[in-house]
Amino acid sequence: MTRWLLCSSVAVLVLGFAVLRACGQTTAPEAGAGGDAAVAKPSVHFVEPEPAVVPVSWQLDIKVSKPTRIVITPTGNKDPVYYWIIIYTVSNPTNKAQDFLPRITLMTDTLETVDAQMAISPDLFKTIKEVTKAKYLEEPIQVTRVLGGADNARDSVAVFPLKGDPKWFRVFFCGFSGEQWPMKTPGGDVTMEKVRTMEFSVPGNTPPEQVPPVELKPGSDKWTMRAMPPQTRYEIDLNRIRKGLDPIYVAGSVPKPTAPTTKPEGAE
């Protein structure tokens, strides 16, 4: 089974959301002892494009719970795996069903970007349901269509495997709006799409057996425009889950199994 998804790494660098934090305002140095003022360097600003005030395309409502962490310790002498999870509820305010293919990305304080997993192993999904007590939780790969009306809201989860705790992270919820428009950038023409963004802080390092405190940065929960990455063809093989492999992979990146060759009868 094949499915078209949108990867989220190349075009992110085009508009430089990562560069946004590296291009902060430069302040002028203080005057020297002799009273000669130093020349002030120009300030550098990046203005995030804003979406239309009134939605110009379909848009789904999203309610997000506070992110939490699950630490899984594999059998044997292996390092624990940190999973950051976000439970969200998506609903359709119209009376028309809407196809839904979310792309949720997390960017850490080290500018590492991690895409939420579309397919989750049964054991991990069971653990998530037990920890969050989300009774009606569905796997992301199952939530591909949202019927109209609040009664048809659906609960799902964004799962991000990380090596440890970030000091802060920003989450981009893509695929919840149909608003798009072209934009010229120094790196070339790109398509902007409307996304929901949130930024959370994680103070200090918390032991694996404890739940770290997480706080939403004031004013960071908003709709904005983000560069849409080029389309990449992905393939899905759910049998890979049993082997501990990601069931979603770039088309052609995994060799197809070949049938065993047999010798004809009588051949040496």
N, C-alpha and C positions, 0 to 999 in steps of 0.2 A: 504494500500500500504506500502510495506516495502522497505527499502533501506539500503545498507551497507555503513556506514560512518566510519571514523577513529577518535576516540576521541583524545584529545590533552592534557591530564593532567599527566598521570602516567609516560610515558617514558620521558617526558620533564625533570622530576626530576632526571632521571637516569644519563643523561649526565651533568646535573647541569647547564643549562643556567641561572637558578636562582642563583645557587651557584657561577657562574662565577663572579658575582659582589661582592659576599661575600668573595671571595678568592683572593682579590687583592694582589699586591706585598707588602711584609713586609719590612720596612726600618730599618736599624740599628740605635740604639740610639746613641746620642752624647757621647763623652768621658766625664768622671766625672771631678770634680775639681782637683782631685789628679793626673790627667793625665792617669789614668787607663782606657783603652778603653773597653767599654762593648762588650759582645759577640753578634755578629750580628745573628739574626734569619734567617733561610733559606727563600728564596723567593718561593712563590707558583705561578705557572703559569698554565693557561689552554689554550691549543691551539685548536681552532676550526678546525675540519676536513675540508679539502678543496675538492670541487668536481673536476672532471676531467677538464683539461684546455679546451679540445675540447669536446663538449657534446657527450655522448655515448648513449643517448637515445632521445626519442622525447622531445621537449621543446617548450612551448608556450611563446610568447612575452607578456609582461605586462607593461602597462603604468599607473602610479599611480598619482592621483591628491593629492594635499595637504589635509590632514585630516581637518575636520571641526566639529563643535559641534552644535547639535540641542537640545534645552531644551523644553520639553513638560510638561505643568502644568495640571495635571488631575483635573477634576471637584471635588469640595468638598475641604475639608481641608487636602489635601494630598501633600506630598513633591514632588517637580518637578523631572522629570526623565531626566537624561543626556544621550544623545545618541551621541557617536562619530562615524562619518561616513567617509568612504574612497571610493571615486568613482574610479573605475579602468576600463581600456580597455584591453581586452585579444584578441590576434590575433594568427593565425596559419601560420607560415612562409612556411609550406610545401604545397603540393597539395593534401594531404590526410587528410580527416576529422579525428578529434581527440575527443574521449569522454573526458568530463571535469567534475570533481567533486572537486572543491576547498575546502580547509580547511584553513581558515584564522583565526589566533589567535593573540590577543593583550595581552602583558604583561606589567603591570604598574610598577611604581617606588616602590610600596609596594609588588611586586612580585605576585600580583593577575593576573590570566590568565582568559581571557574572549574569548569565541569562537564567531565568527561572526554568526549572525542568518541566517539560510537558508531560512526561510519563514518570511515575513514581513507583518504586518497588512495593509490593504488597506489605512487606514487613514495616517499611518506613511509613507508609500511609496509615497503617494500623496504629503505629506509635504516635503519629501526629493527631489522629482522632482521639486517642486516649489522653494525650497531654492537653489538647485544646478543648476537649469536651464538645466539639462541633458535631452535633447529631446528624445534620443533613449535608455534611461535607462531601464534595465530589472531586474526583481527580480532574486536573486541568484538561486532560485529553478527552474527557467526557463532556465538558461544557463547551459546546461549539455552536449553540443556538439558544437565544433567550426570547421567550414569548413575552407578549405585552402584558403590562400590569404588575403591580407590586406583589401580588400573590404568586407570581411565577419567578420571583427572585431566586437566584442560585448561589450557593456557597462553594467556594473553591479555595485553593491555597497556592501561593507562590513559594517555591522551595529553592534556596540558594546554598549550595555546598561551599564552605570556606575553610581555609586552613586555621583560622583563629578569629579573634574578635577585632573588628575595625573600631577606630575611635569615633567615626561617624560614617554614615552612608546615605546616599541619595537613591531613591527608587523612582523609576520611570514606568508608568502604566500606559502602554501603547495598545492600540486596537480597541479603545473604548469610545472612539469618535471617528466619524468619516470625514472630518474637515481636513483638507489638504490644499496646498498651493505651491507653485514653483518659486524659487528664490535663487538669485545669482550670488555666488560667494567667490572668494579668491581661488578656491579649489575647484571651481566649476559649478554648473547648475545642479541644484538639488531640489528634492520635493520635501516640503515641510509638512508635518502632520501634527495634529493637536494631541497632546499627551497630558496626563495628570502626573505631577511630580510632588514628592515629599522628601524631607531630609530629617534624619534621626541621629541623635547623639548617643554614644555608648561610653559613659565615663568609667575609666579604669579597666583592669582585667579581672574578670570574675572566674572563680574556679569552675571546672566542668560540672560539678554537682549542684551548683547554684544557678539561678536565673538572673542574668544581668539586667540592671535597670536601663530602660530605653526611654528617651524623651523626644517628642516631636519638636523640631525647631520652629519657633513662632514665625508665622508668615510664609512658611515654605510649602504649605499645602495649597497648590494652585494649578490651574490649567495654563499650559504654555505651548509653544511650537518647537518642534525638534526635527532635525534632519532625518528623513526616512532612508535607511540603508538600502542598497540594491537588493533585488530579489535573488535568493539562493534556493536551489532545489534540494529538499531534504527527503530522505526515505525513513520509514518507520518499520521496525521489526520487533514486535513485542516479545518474541522468543529470546531476545538478547537480555531481557531483564533477569531471567533465571541464571544467566552467567555473570550477573553483576555488571553488565555493560549498558551504556546509554542506548535506549532503543531508537533514538532519533539521531541521525547522522547525515552528513552531506552526501548527496547522491554520488556514487562512484568511488567514495573514499574507503569503503569496506569491500574486499574481494568476495565475489560470490563463491559459495562452496561448489566444488567440482565433483561429479559422480566418480566413484572408484572405477578404475579400468580393470577389465577382466580379460584374461587371455583365452583365445578360442581353444576348444577342445583339441588335444593332440599336440598343441604348441609347447615347446620346451622353454 
